Amino acid sequence: MTTPPDPPAQPHPQKARRGFSRLWYAAGYSAAGLRAGWRETAFRQEVLAAIVLLPAAFWVGRGWAEIALLCAVTLLVLVVELLNTGIEAAIDRIGPQWHDLSKKAKDIGSAAVLLALLLAGGVWLAALYARFFA
């Protein structure tokens, strides 16, 4: 015996919103995402590093382009960490069972964070070298 198909899912109310209302609710979803990210230890550590590095960028950078690059790579680490956390949450929603594709998705997300950290570290080291040793 076959089961009847599921009823069609109702569209999310955000899809029908327009103008300021859509912007207001989108900001709330973004704030909820930041709160969810804050529950992750790695994200908290990276935010604390950013609190130090972002003001330091104005001291280390020798022009607006260097300052912008230092700030951008610092914020890029936070963005990639949030995306990785989202990937992990989606995989965990599927179930706790070990699966090759789940592992692959989580490993790729982790590798993305590593590359963002290496990029940020390289840019910061180059800027520090240029500022103090060149």
KAPEUR-V859861 format. One record per pair of residues at least 12 apart in sequence whose C-alpha atoms are under 7 Angstrom apart, sorted by the first residue. I is the first residue (numbers start at 1). J is the second residue. Records with the same first field share a line. If there is no record, write none. Layout:
I = J, J
//
This chain:
37 = 82
43 = 78, 81
46 = 78
50 = 74
54 = 71
57 = 70, 71
60 = 127, 128, 131
61 = 127
70 = 123, 124
73 = 120
74 = 120
76 = 116
77 = 113, 116, 117
80 = 112, 113
81 = 113
84 = 109, 110
87 = 106
88 = 106
//
